[in-house]
Amino acid sequence: MIDFTQKLWHRRRVPKTNGLSFSRPLVILQSDDWGRVGVRDREGYEQLRANGIRLGQHPYDFYTLETAKDVTAISGLLKRHCDGTGRPACLVMNFILANLNFAKTEEAGYRELHLLPLTRGLPGHWKRPGLFEAYKQGIADGVLFPALHGLTHFCRRAVEHALSENAERSALLKTCWQAETPYIYWRMPWVGYEYCNPEKPHAGFLDSESQASLIQQAAAYFKKLFSAAPVSACAPGYRANHDTHAAWSACGVRVAQNGSGTPLPPYMDDWEILNLHRMIDFEPTQRDLPTEKYVEVAADCFARGIPAVISVHSINFHSSVRNFRGPTLRALDQLLSALEAKYPNLLYVHDGDLYEIVNQGKYKAMHRAVSVGVKQMELAKSAARGAH
């Protein structure tokens, strides 16, 4: 059964504007959910099991939070993969800027949700020594590019409704929170996504004022954490509408990341935001495909003149509950090596680079300008070709 928000999503039409194609093979790596806590390592995992939750049935039962070693390992791999300009591959990391403050929420009798911004660290007994330093080192090295995901990943209105109106759901939330785990999405999809409530009585996107408030707060935390405003954003669950884009634009966001449901080329929307659609879902924790399959999809992108935008969620790099990091790094190493061998003139760029290319025809790489040709194309025709 397709829920209400999925119906809304599938009604989206091809925008009435021109798409963009590029003269060089471009590779962009995008990754969601950084900074968002899940199951609190082995201790939290065992506590949840002791309280009756049968973990181990789905990869996201092992979703936790990246460690400094995880981030350092990613950075190390990316540094080893350089394009023809000598520039290393770069991972766009979409950050959730706040986590539940479990203790304060409990103290309030669960009548109100309290959040703890990343700028003030992690909640409760969560420990990640050196993590924020690892983020910043990767950014300084040019292999990590921070972007905005949201204030929370879940819809606050949906969770508050569950707490007050549904005893079974309320009990499940409290069981998770006692173990300092906010939720496990596949078990409780009714928590929704930040800007979109999945169920009645208030199903659908939040009003424009509510979205703007959430995005302004997240952008403020982002700027405090990274000393710069976000250039790129990806809505939790890819659930974004016109109001979301308006609020992003007001906060200085210039690039919107979209999911892989529609194979559209990059295009500018009504808010002069560059929209990027993901083309390759590289998720070793979910499914393990041969490298050749991913290269085939990338080849189709390059033949159409559009970037190969590769999506790889943060869970694929986690290691503290189950070692997803090792297999993912090996698979990613193989994929990037295969692309470099087949396309020696490819360029590794991030979202901010692509925005510069679209507006200036060039971007800065390794202390010099690199020119890339840009042409317009009909979106509908390009989408049809990509769907074949």
Legacy VTK file of the C-alpha trace (Angstrom):
# vtk DataFile Version 3.0
C-alpha trace
ASCII
DATASET POLYDATA
POINTS 388 float
0.000 0.000 0.000
1.304 3.480 -0.916
0.845 5.901 1.947
-0.400 9.476 1.625
3.040 11.082 1.417
4.177 8.619 -1.245
1.130 9.535 -3.334
2.067 13.183 -3.029
5.601 12.348 -4.036
4.625 10.330 -7.110
2.382 13.134 -8.370
5.395 15.373 -8.944
5.805 16.207 -12.596
8.804 17.000 -14.720
9.524 20.719 -14.114
8.759 23.083 -16.987
12.325 24.246 -17.469
15.478 23.187 -19.271
17.930 20.643 -17.988
21.689 21.034 -18.127
24.350 18.841 -19.710
28.119 19.004 -19.288
31.142 18.476 -21.524
33.108 16.345 -19.057
32.222 13.187 -17.089
31.391 14.472 -13.595
31.194 12.301 -10.469
29.461 13.497 -7.288
29.243 11.483 -4.057
26.339 12.353 -1.734
25.649 10.845 1.689
22.835 11.332 4.222
22.293 11.035 7.980
25.624 12.252 9.380
25.449 13.345 13.006
22.195 11.446 13.627
22.388 8.985 16.514
20.723 5.557 16.299
21.337 2.435 18.384
23.859 3.336 21.100
26.620 0.894 20.236
26.692 -2.612 21.715
25.431 -1.461 25.125
22.340 0.170 23.656
21.796 -2.775 21.329
21.722 -5.228 24.224
19.489 -2.932 26.281
16.920 -2.785 23.492
16.997 -6.557 23.137
16.576 -6.985 26.899
13.502 -4.755 26.691
11.871 -6.982 24.101
12.885 -5.501 20.750
14.109 -8.307 18.487
17.011 -6.667 16.712
18.975 -8.129 13.832
16.202 -8.468 11.260
17.186 -5.482 9.100
20.427 -3.538 8.418
18.991 -0.470 10.137
18.767 -2.428 13.382
22.544 -1.873 13.367
22.433 1.837 12.498
24.381 3.683 15.192
26.612 6.744 14.655
29.888 7.091 12.835
33.113 7.174 14.848
36.232 9.273 14.328
37.931 6.169 12.910
35.079 5.690 10.435
35.402 9.260 9.167
39.201 9.098 9.032
39.004 5.861 7.029
36.606 7.441 4.524
38.861 10.466 4.151
41.868 8.229 3.614
40.149 6.338 0.802
38.975 9.507 -0.931
42.485 10.979 -0.829
43.747 7.982 -2.792
41.332 8.622 -5.663
42.222 11.662 -7.742
40.951 12.914 -11.089
43.022 14.304 -13.958
43.459 17.640 -12.197
44.976 15.902 -9.176
41.950 16.675 -7.067
40.710 13.895 -4.727
37.186 12.539 -4.643
34.875 14.414 -2.276
31.908 13.189 -0.234
28.966 15.552 0.290
27.886 14.834 3.887
24.321 15.817 4.778
24.100 16.559 8.494
21.243 16.283 10.966
21.962 19.201 13.289
20.213 18.063 16.483
19.422 14.879 18.368
16.813 14.156 21.002
17.761 15.240 24.494
16.479 12.054 26.098
16.938 13.143 29.715
15.165 16.506 29.365
12.334 14.934 27.377
11.806 12.387 30.161
11.974 15.106 32.822
9.191 16.930 30.961
6.995 13.850 31.274
7.221 13.245 27.517
4.795 16.122 26.986
7.360 18.025 24.922
10.361 16.970 22.860
13.680 18.557 23.767
16.598 18.633 21.340
20.354 18.875 21.762
22.152 20.591 18.864
25.365 19.063 17.540
27.098 22.288 18.513
26.634 21.151 22.143
27.744 17.582 21.555
25.899 14.282 21.821
23.089 13.301 24.214
23.312 11.204 27.370
25.871 8.402 27.378
26.783 8.747 23.711
30.567 9.013 23.313
32.456 9.789 20.114
35.934 11.101 20.989
37.553 12.990 18.134
34.531 12.779 15.825
34.014 16.487 15.253
37.739 16.972 14.736
37.668 14.186 12.119
34.831 15.936 10.278
36.726 19.206 10.213
40.004 17.608 9.153
38.303 15.925 6.204
36.727 19.238 5.219
40.099 20.995 5.456
41.647 18.251 3.296
39.018 18.816 0.616
37.556 15.299 0.742
34.427 16.094 2.793
31.850 18.782 1.978
29.202 19.435 4.662
25.605 20.078 3.615
22.245 20.515 5.334
19.952 17.552 5.970
17.681 18.891 8.694
17.214 19.737 12.343
15.795 16.243 12.951
15.154 13.413 10.524
11.701 12.582 11.934
8.554 14.708 11.881
8.210 16.246 15.314
4.456 16.680 14.936
4.036 12.969 14.121
6.066 11.847 17.135
4.263 14.183 19.532
0.923 12.893 18.234
2.048 9.287 18.799
3.093 10.116 22.366
-0.254 11.664 23.259
-2.740 9.626 21.215
-1.405 6.088 20.738
-0.449 4.006 23.775
1.333 1.270 21.817
3.432 3.683 19.793
4.136 5.799 22.849
5.420 2.744 24.717
7.718 1.804 21.826
9.150 5.322 21.652
9.819 5.383 25.398
11.493 1.963 25.249
13.825 3.264 22.544
14.506 6.511 24.384
15.402 4.721 27.614
18.185 3.066 25.603
19.060 6.483 24.092
17.905 5.436 20.626
15.498 7.941 19.014
13.744 5.422 16.738
14.397 2.653 14.210
12.607 3.855 11.102
11.730 0.573 9.395
9.970 -0.536 12.590
8.084 2.734 13.042
7.620 4.596 9.730
4.858 6.632 11.359
7.574 8.959 12.746
7.667 10.396 9.215
10.216 12.824 7.842
10.959 16.281 9.155
8.864 18.358 6.751
6.166 15.767 6.037
3.686 14.076 8.383
2.736 10.612 7.058
-0.620 10.145 8.759
-3.910 11.833 9.554
-5.217 14.003 11.102
-2.500 16.330 9.795
-1.056 14.327 6.908
1.112 16.012 4.317
3.725 18.725 4.265
4.046 21.154 7.142
2.914 24.709 6.435
5.435 27.182 5.052
5.952 28.994 8.367
6.725 25.758 10.240
9.166 24.598 7.580
10.901 27.967 7.495
11.343 27.941 11.281
12.887 24.454 11.266
15.211 25.239 8.372
16.325 28.569 9.853
17.221 26.872 13.134
19.082 24.041 11.396
20.970 26.500 9.188
21.984 28.535 12.251
23.371 25.431 13.975
25.115 24.442 10.737
26.813 27.828 10.463
27.943 27.673 14.087
29.331 24.145 13.635
31.077 24.639 10.289
31.689 28.424 10.270
29.862 28.746 6.939
26.286 28.752 5.705
25.054 25.613 3.921
25.338 25.685 0.127
23.517 22.401 -0.493
20.566 20.675 1.193
18.735 17.359 1.086
15.350 16.990 2.780
14.977 13.966 5.082
13.366 11.200 3.045
13.641 13.540 0.019
10.274 14.958 1.154
10.445 18.583 0.026
7.991 20.923 -1.674
7.864 24.513 -2.923
7.836 25.859 0.647
10.936 23.827 1.511
12.841 25.284 -1.416
11.701 28.802 -0.542
13.004 28.388 3.015
16.280 26.896 1.782
16.762 29.791 -0.614
16.176 32.316 2.179
18.998 30.642 4.152
21.451 30.796 1.251
21.088 27.228 -0.026
21.910 27.064 -3.747
21.695 23.319 -4.458
18.860 20.872 -3.691
19.558 17.140 -3.636
16.798 14.793 -4.804
16.383 11.021 -4.723
16.848 8.569 -7.556
13.175 8.108 -8.448
13.296 10.321 -11.552
16.410 10.274 -13.802
16.429 14.019 -14.468
19.474 16.091 -15.411
20.380 19.071 -13.226
18.037 22.054 -13.584
17.330 25.420 -11.958
13.985 25.820 -10.175
11.790 28.850 -9.458
14.026 29.829 -6.553
17.215 29.697 -8.665
18.236 26.582 -6.772
20.167 23.998 -8.770
18.399 20.639 -8.450
20.431 17.420 -8.591
18.917 13.947 -8.880
20.799 10.919 -7.643
21.542 8.356 -10.317
23.288 5.497 -8.495
22.127 4.015 -5.183
25.355 2.561 -3.820
24.212 0.891 -0.598
26.289 -2.223 0.232
24.389 -2.740 3.508
21.140 -3.101 1.540
22.266 -4.902 -1.599
25.577 -5.911 -3.091
25.765 -5.419 -6.864
28.775 -6.085 -9.109
30.919 -3.037 -9.832
30.116 -3.415 -13.532
26.432 -2.664 -12.904
27.234 0.676 -11.293
29.687 1.523 -14.081
26.946 0.832 -16.654
24.655 3.347 -14.970
27.472 5.903 -14.816
28.192 5.312 -18.514
24.558 6.100 -19.331
24.821 9.331 -17.328
27.973 10.414 -19.143
26.436 9.557 -22.530
23.595 11.966 -21.668
26.058 14.590 -20.484
24.846 14.559 -16.890
26.749 13.933 -13.638
26.894 10.472 -12.119
25.499 11.371 -8.693
26.213 8.469 -6.352
24.198 8.069 -3.145
25.743 6.203 -0.202
24.128 6.609 3.233
26.214 6.999 6.376
25.169 3.575 7.740
27.440 1.989 5.137
30.457 3.396 6.994
29.392 2.453 10.542
31.453 -0.089 12.468
30.684 0.025 16.203
27.767 -2.457 16.234
28.399 -4.251 12.953
31.350 -3.608 10.653
29.726 -2.174 7.547
32.686 0.133 6.967
35.201 -2.448 5.747
33.095 -3.994 2.954
31.810 -0.566 1.876
35.278 0.948 1.557
36.457 -2.023 -0.496
33.445 -1.796 -2.801
33.753 1.983 -3.156
37.465 1.658 -3.888
36.659 -0.796 -6.692
33.936 1.441 -8.128
36.032 4.603 -8.191
39.013 2.711 -9.639
36.806 1.297 -12.406
35.415 4.737 -13.256
38.884 6.293 -13.320
40.180 3.544 -15.606
37.295 3.873 -18.065
37.043 7.672 -17.946
40.518 9.163 -17.385
39.113 12.654 -18.056
36.445 12.449 -15.321
36.235 15.152 -12.685
35.393 14.692 -9.013
33.217 17.624 -7.960
30.883 18.477 -5.090
27.560 20.315 -5.149
29.145 23.735 -4.687
31.506 23.114 -7.610
28.617 22.198 -9.888
26.776 25.383 -8.955
29.890 27.357 -9.945
30.164 25.441 -13.222
26.530 26.207 -14.097
26.907 29.911 -13.327
30.490 30.553 -14.437
31.467 27.677 -16.726
34.351 26.797 -14.425
35.265 25.893 -10.863
38.395 25.981 -8.730
40.379 22.760 -8.332
43.883 22.392 -6.907
44.436 26.177 -6.945
43.479 26.619 -10.596
40.333 27.134 -12.615
38.945 24.156 -14.528
36.546 24.943 -17.380
33.552 22.720 -18.137
31.116 23.327 -20.992
27.419 23.585 -20.107
24.448 23.224 -22.465
20.691 23.275 -22.024
18.465 20.317 -22.894
14.770 19.485 -22.740
14.012 17.862 -19.401
11.184 15.631 -20.585
13.228 14.093 -23.410
16.252 13.581 -21.173
14.132 11.909 -18.486
12.650 9.562 -21.080
16.093 8.547 -22.324
17.306 7.960 -18.780
14.341 5.731 -17.961
15.213 3.234 -20.686
LINES 1 389
388 0 1 2 3 4 5 6 7 8 9 10 11 12 13 14 15 16 17 18 19 20 21 22 23 24 25 26 27 28 29 30 31 32 33 34 35 36 37 38 39 40 41 42 43 44 45 46 47 48 49 50 51 52 53 54 55 56 57 58 59 60 61 62 63 64 65 66 67 68 69 70 71 72 73 74 75 76 77 78 79 80 81 82 83 84 85 86 87 88 89 90 91 92 93 94 95 96 97 98 99 100 101 102 103 104 105 106 107 108 109 110 111 112 113 114 115 116 117 118 119 120 121 122 123 124 125 126 127 128 129 130 131 132 133 134 135 136 137 138 139 140 141 142 143 144 145 146 147 148 149 150 151 152 153 154 155 156 157 158 159 160 161 162 163 164 165 166 167 168 169 170 171 172 173 174 175 176 177 178 179 180 181 182 183 184 185 186 187 188 189 190 191 192 193 194 195 196 197 198 199 200 201 202 203 204 205 206 207 208 209 210 211 212 213 214 215 216 217 218 219 220 221 222 223 224 225 226 227 228 229 230 231 232 233 234 235 236 237 238 239 240 241 242 243 244 245 246 247 248 249 250 251 252 253 254 255 256 257 258 259 260 261 262 263 264 265 266 267 268 269 270 271 272 273 274 275 276 277 278 279 280 281 282 283 284 285 286 287 288 289 290 291 292 293 294 295 296 297 298 299 300 301 302 303 304 305 306 307 308 309 310 311 312 313 314 315 316 317 318 319 320 321 322 323 324 325 326 327 328 329 330 331 332 333 334 335 336 337 338 339 340 341 342 343 344 345 346 347 348 349 350 351 352 353 354 355 356 357 358 359 360 361 362 363 364 365 366 367 368 369 370 371 372 373 374 375 376 377 378 379 380 381 382 383 384 385 386 387
